[in-house]
Amino acid sequence: MKVNVDADACVAAGQCVLIAPEVFDQREEDGVVVLLDEAPGQEHHDAVRESAAVCPAAAIHLVES
């Protein structure tokens, strides 16, 4: 799995950070998503998929391999 985020689309809701904190973080100044791991291990795939599904801005894009 490869993860991409569209920081310009992000609305700083933070759901991704709550669901997958090993993969996502937020910038201190405005809460916009920061991608910590663009190729997370298998153990994080379900959480990353859930993060993408619940993102209100659809700012998380996955490429399944």
PyRosetta script that sets phi, psi and omega in degrees:
from pyrosetta import init, pose_from_sequence

init()
pose = pose_from_sequence("MKVNVDADACVAAGQCVLIAPEVFDQREEDGVVVLLDEAPGQEHHDAVRESAAVCPAAAIHLVES")
pose.set_psi(1, 136.6)
pose.set_omega(1, 173.2)
pose.set_phi(2, -120.0)
pose.set_psi(2, 136.7)
pose.set_omega(2, -177.0)
pose.set_phi(3, -113.2)
pose.set_psi(3, 134.4)
pose.set_omega(3, 172.9)
pose.set_phi(4, -126.7)
pose.set_psi(4, 145.3)
pose.set_omega(4, 175.6)
pose.set_phi(5, -125.3)
pose.set_psi(5, 146.0)
pose.set_omega(5, 176.5)
pose.set_phi(6, -104.5)
pose.set_psi(6, 92.1)
pose.set_omega(6, -177.0)
pose.set_phi(7, -61.0)
pose.set_psi(7, -30.2)
pose.set_omega(7, 179.3)
pose.set_phi(8, -67.9)
pose.set_psi(8, -29.0)
pose.set_omega(8, 179.9)
pose.set_phi(9, -86.2)
pose.set_psi(9, -21.5)
pose.set_omega(9, -175.0)
pose.set_phi(10, -58.3)
pose.set_psi(10, 136.1)
pose.set_omega(10, 178.0)
pose.set_phi(11, -108.1)
pose.set_psi(11, 11.7)
pose.set_omega(11, 174.0)
pose.set_phi(12, 62.2)
pose.set_psi(12, 34.7)
pose.set_omega(12, 178.8)
pose.set_phi(13, -71.7)
pose.set_psi(13, -29.7)
pose.set_omega(13, 175.4)
pose.set_phi(14, 82.4)
pose.set_psi(14, 4.8)
pose.set_omega(14, -179.4)
pose.set_phi(15, -61.6)
pose.set_psi(15, -38.0)
pose.set_omega(15, -179.5)
pose.set_phi(16, -62.2)
pose.set_psi(16, -38.7)
pose.set_omega(16, -179.6)
pose.set_phi(17, -68.1)
pose.set_psi(17, -38.5)
pose.set_omega(17, 178.6)
pose.set_phi(18, -67.3)
pose.set_psi(18, -36.2)
pose.set_omega(18, -176.5)
pose.set_phi(19, -84.0)
pose.set_psi(19, -40.8)
pose.set_omega(19, -175.5)
pose.set_phi(20, -136.5)
pose.set_psi(20, 70.1)
pose.set_omega(20, -176.7)
pose.set_phi(21, -66.4)
pose.set_psi(21, -16.1)
pose.set_omega(21, 177.2)
pose.set_phi(22, -77.0)
pose.set_psi(22, -18.3)
pose.set_omega(22, -174.9)
pose.set_phi(23, -110.9)
pose.set_psi(23, -31.9)
pose.set_omega(23, -175.8)
pose.set_phi(24, -124.2)
pose.set_psi(24, 148.7)
pose.set_omega(24, 172.2)
pose.set_phi(25, -141.1)
pose.set_psi(25, -179.6)
pose.set_omega(25, 178.4)
pose.set_phi(26, -129.2)
pose.set_psi(26, 144.7)
pose.set_omega(26, 175.9)
pose.set_phi(27, -66.8)
pose.set_psi(27, 139.7)
pose.set_omega(27, 179.9)
pose.set_phi(28, -59.5)
pose.set_psi(28, -42.8)
pose.set_omega(28, -170.5)
pose.set_phi(29, -72.9)
pose.set_psi(29, -30.6)
pose.set_omega(29, -175.8)
pose.set_phi(30, -141.5)
pose.set_psi(30, -0.6)
pose.set_omega(30, 176.4)
pose.set_phi(31, 79.3)
pose.set_psi(31, 4.2)
pose.set_omega(31, -179.4)
pose.set_phi(32, -68.5)
pose.set_psi(32, 145.3)
pose.set_omega(32, -176.4)
pose.set_phi(33, -58.7)
pose.set_psi(33, 143.0)
pose.set_omega(33, 172.4)
pose.set_phi(34, -125.5)
pose.set_psi(34, 127.0)
pose.set_omega(34, 179.4)
pose.set_phi(35, -86.3)
pose.set_psi(35, 118.6)
pose.set_omega(35, -179.3)
pose.set_phi(36, -89.4)
pose.set_psi(36, -28.8)
pose.set_omega(36, -175.7)
pose.set_phi(37, -145.9)
pose.set_psi(37, 106.2)
pose.set_omega(37, -177.2)
pose.set_phi(38, -77.5)
pose.set_psi(38, -13.0)
pose.set_omega(38, 177.9)
pose.set_phi(39, -135.5)
pose.set_psi(39, 70.9)
pose.set_omega(39, -175.9)
pose.set_phi(40, -66.0)
pose.set_psi(40, 153.2)
pose.set_omega(40, 177.9)
pose.set_phi(41, -66.7)
pose.set_psi(41, 162.4)
pose.set_omega(41, -178.4)
pose.set_phi(42, -51.0)
pose.set_psi(42, -36.3)
pose.set_omega(42, -177.4)
pose.set_phi(43, -65.0)
pose.set_psi(43, -15.3)
pose.set_omega(43, 179.9)
pose.set_phi(44, -104.2)
pose.set_psi(44, -5.5)
pose.set_omega(44, -173.5)
pose.set_phi(45, -59.1)
pose.set_psi(45, -44.2)
pose.set_omega(45, -179.1)
pose.set_phi(46, -62.5)
pose.set_psi(46, -42.3)
pose.set_omega(46, -180.0)
pose.set_phi(47, -66.8)
pose.set_psi(47, -38.4)
pose.set_omega(47, 178.6)
pose.set_phi(48, -66.7)
pose.set_psi(48, -41.7)
pose.set_omega(48, 176.7)
pose.set_phi(49, -60.9)
pose.set_psi(49, -42.6)
pose.set_omega(49, 178.4)
pose.set_phi(50, -63.8)
pose.set_psi(50, -41.2)
pose.set_omega(50, 178.3)
pose.set_phi(51, -59.2)
pose.set_psi(51, -44.6)
pose.set_omega(51, 178.8)
pose.set_phi(52, -63.8)
pose.set_psi(52, -39.1)
pose.set_omega(52, -177.5)
pose.set_phi(53, -67.5)
pose.set_psi(53, -35.5)
pose.set_omega(53, -175.6)
pose.set_phi(54, -94.8)
pose.set_psi(54, -6.4)
pose.set_omega(54, -178.8)
pose.set_phi(55, -61.1)
pose.set_psi(55, 118.3)
pose.set_omega(55, -176.6)
pose.set_phi(56, -67.7)
pose.set_psi(56, -19.9)
pose.set_omega(56, -179.3)
pose.set_phi(57, -102.2)
pose.set_psi(57, 0.1)
pose.set_omega(57, -176.1)
pose.set_phi(58, 52.3)
pose.set_psi(58, 42.7)
pose.set_omega(58, -176.1)
pose.set_phi(59, -90.9)
pose.set_psi(59, -3.0)
pose.set_omega(59, -179.8)
pose.set_phi(60, -108.4)
pose.set_psi(60, 124.8)
pose.set_omega(60, -177.5)
pose.set_phi(61, -121.6)
pose.set_psi(61, 133.1)
pose.set_omega(61, -177.1)
pose.set_phi(62, -115.0)
pose.set_psi(62, 142.6)
pose.set_omega(62, 171.1)
pose.set_phi(63, -120.3)
pose.set_psi(63, 108.3)
pose.set_omega(63, -179.2)
pose.set_phi(64, -80.3)
pose.set_psi(64, 138.9)
pose.set_omega(64, 178.9)
pose.set_phi(65, -114.4)
pose.dump_pdb("model.pdb")
